[in-house]
Amino acid sequence: MTVEENISLSLVEHTDMPRADINKRVADCLSMVSLPGIQKLKPAELSGGMRKRVGLARAIAMKPQYILYDEPTTGLDPITADSINDLIIQLNRELNVTTIVVTHDMVSAFKIADRVVMLHLGKVVFSGSPDETKTTSVDIVRRFITGESEDKKVVTHY
């Protein structure tokens, strides 16, 4: 599918919007993610960061009240990941949506989160602000943030 076909799919399938209105909405969504005029491109013609932005445009096409993100910065270099974080923050403000992000990227989590909830073995083990997360004494949370394994033994041979 082209970028336009991808973003417009939910509008075509779930609304009675005229095609001209759908095309305008697609163009508006692409502008919101700083990708104006790429409607006719195919996925192979897009960089990883552009693909993430197209995914965001698709997510906002139906004007949702909330957006769920699953690892939005995975596979991106740090600079592109930071631009995706900035875009998530911007869309959250401009569209007044509730945003839920599932991520292992703590740089991203600390930048975009108002509240951090950490799960371990299917249970909530921590809930707090980013600052509270950084200073928690909850061992599993602290180790996750720092990337420390439980076992502190030093490997001396392979």
N, C-alpha and C positions, 0 to 999 in steps of 0.2 A: 504494500500500500504506500501511497505517497504520504507526506506529512499531513496534507489537508484531509485525505481520506481517513487517516488514523485519528486525528483530532475530532473530525466531524462525525465519526461513527456513532457515538452515543446520542448525539443530537438527531441524526437521521433515524436511529432505531427507537428513540424514546420521546420524540417531540413531533409536533406537526408544523414546525418552523418551515417557512418557505426556503428554498435553496439559497436565494440571495441573502437572507438573514443568517443562515448557517455559514455561508462564506464570509460574511462580515464578522460573525462571532469568532471564527477560526482566525481571521486576520487580527482581530483585537487580542485574542489570547496569545498569539505569537508575538505581538508587540509588547505585551505585558512581560514576556520572558526574554525580551531583547533579541528576537529572531524574526523581524519583519521580512516578508517577501520570500519565505522558503517553502511555500505551500507545495510546490511541485517536486521537491527533492524526495529521494528514496532513502531509507535507513543507511544503506551502504555509503551514501554521500555525506553522512553526518559524523562529526567527531563524537567522542563519548560524552563530553559536556553538552553538546547540542542535543544528543539523544535524551539526556536527562531533562533538558529544558522543554523539549517536545512532550515528554511525559508529563511535565508540570502543566503545560498548555492543555493537554488532553484532560488532566485532572480538574482543571478549573472551567472547562468548557460548559459544564452543566450548572455552573454557579452553586457549588456545594456549600453546605453549612460547616462541614468539617472535611479535612483532608488527612488521610493516613499515608505516611511515607515509610517505606521499608528499605532501610539502608540507602538513603538517597545519595551518599557520597562514595559508595563502594566503587572501586576501580578507577577513581579519578585521582589525578595528581593533586597535591595540597592546594595549589593556587586555584584550580578549577573547582575543587571541593569547597573552598571558601566562597567562591562566587555563587555556588549553588546554595550554600548556607545563607548568604546575603539575600538571594532571591526568595528563599523560603520565608525569611523574616519580612521582606517587602510584601510578598503576596498575603501573608498573614495579616499585616496591617491594612493594606489597601482593600482587601476583600472581606475583612472582619470575619475570618473563619477560625474555627478551632483546629489546631494542628497537633497531630500525634505522630511522633517520629520514633521508629524502632531503629536503633543503631548501636554498633559497637565502637563507633568513632567518638571518643570522648571529647576531642577538640570540637567537633560539630555539636555534640550534646551540650557542652558548656556554653557555646556561642548562641544557640538558638532556643534553649530551654528556659521556661519560667519555672518548671518543676521537673525533677528527675525521679523516675520510679525504676528501681532495679529489681529484677526477678532472679531467683536462683532456685533451681529444682522445682519450678512451677509455682513458687510462692513469692510474694512481695517481701523483700528483705530490707528495703529502704525506700523512703519517699521524702523528698525535701527539695529545697532550692539548689541551684548549682553551687553556691557558696557552702551550703550545709553538706552537699555531696563531697566537695573537696576536703572538708575537715572532719568527716565522719570517723568514728572509731569502729564502725561495723567492719570487721576484718575482711569479709568477702568483697565488700564494696571497695574498700581501700586497695585490696590486691588487684581488683579488676581495673581500677583507675590507673594504678602504677604498672600493671602488667607483670606483677610478681606471682610466681607459682607458689603453691603451699609448701613444697619441698625446697628447703634452702641448701640442700647438699650440693657441693661443687663437684662437677663431673671432671675427673682427672684423666680418663681414658675413653676411647670410643669403641 
